[in-house]
Amino acid sequence: MANKMGLAPMLSVAMLLGTLAAFPAAVHSIGVCYGVNGSNLPRASDVVQLYISKGIDSMRIYFPDADTLKALSGTGIGVIMDVAGEDLARLASSPSAAAGWVRDNVQAYPGVSFRYIAVGNEVQGSGTASILPAMRNVNSALTAAGLGSIKVSTSVRFDVIANSFPPSDGVFRDSYMTPIAGFLAATGAPLLANVYPYFAYKDDQQSGQNNIPLNYATFQPGTTVTDAGNGLTYTCLFDAMVDSIYAALEKARTPGVGVVVSESGWPSAGGAVGASARNAQAYNQGLINHVRGGTPRKPRALETYIFAMFNEDRKPGDEVEKHFGLFNPDKSPSYGISF
């Protein structure tokens, strides 16, 4: 995860915050990302048991890890698995390399419920040229292996969207996204997008603009905004951000492509503006409740992955990046979230 910005000033706010009895196991709408950049993290087998004990039915992993995949086998937990960044160029240039990657990391684990392969996470710069060829090669390898039901996508930063407010004005910032959207439309795969109202709020506050109230960013009531472009009403920043992605997909002539929020979360510490256990609890419990109803533009369950399962003290970057975990390495909760 990196700073996911590029959001124009927005207003709105949110969904009544509720206390949760459990993750919605019957509807595949909430998962949790399993990052491993922390000290003294539990064994992969213990992590998978923690998911099961909390009723979390979906997981994102950022590279193929044999211990994690073995532990996931037979659990029914749905999995997003990333292609490691260092493999992207190789898989883009070689169909045989893609076939080998699928053989070693997917076919070798028939008991794992793979849902999506994320070919690249927040790829930027010259690396974007490798995304689509790698997606094509991995998709072809999966199809050849009889695993075509596993969808191939890529996970993008929110700042691939320009003109994000009002949401109906959303459009892809860079031309490379249009053929990627076309590929997703042709294969029936969703676009994976990392959506962080936290960074929008932080940047707005630090800039002195103060256009985004905290309650709007954390699913608490207080503000309503109408999109003059289509008359839709927004009560939370998360919905407005996601609907700007849907608008961009429509402008790319791929209105049938869905969106899966492959990361979203709020830090509980780190010294940055808005980073507190209280705000993290409000955001993440609000998110869990909210996504079952989708967004104003697409009012259906929105598959979403909270970042992240654990605090990661070895994560590079700003101190706040180390404090997105729902749990500490000893499996104690970072704050009083209820499942």
Buried (B, 14 or more C-beta within 10 A) or exposed (E): BBBBBBBBBBBBBBBEBEEBEEBBEEEBBBBBBBBBBBEEBBEBEEBBBBBEEBBBBBBBBBBBBEEBBBBBBEBEBBBBBBBBBEBBBBBBEBBEBBBBBBEEBBBEBEEBBBBBBBBBBBBEEEBBEBBBBBBBBBBBBBBEBEBBEBBBBBBBBBBBBBBBBBBBBBBBBEEBBBEBBBBBBEBEBBBBBBBBBBBBBBBBBEEEEEBBBBBBBBBBBEBBBEBEEEEBEBBBBBBBBBBBBBBBBBBBEBEEBBBBBBBBBBBBBBEBBBBBBEBBBBBBBBBBBBBBBBBBBBEEBBBBBBBBBBBBBEBEEBBBBBBBBBBBBEBEBBBEBEB
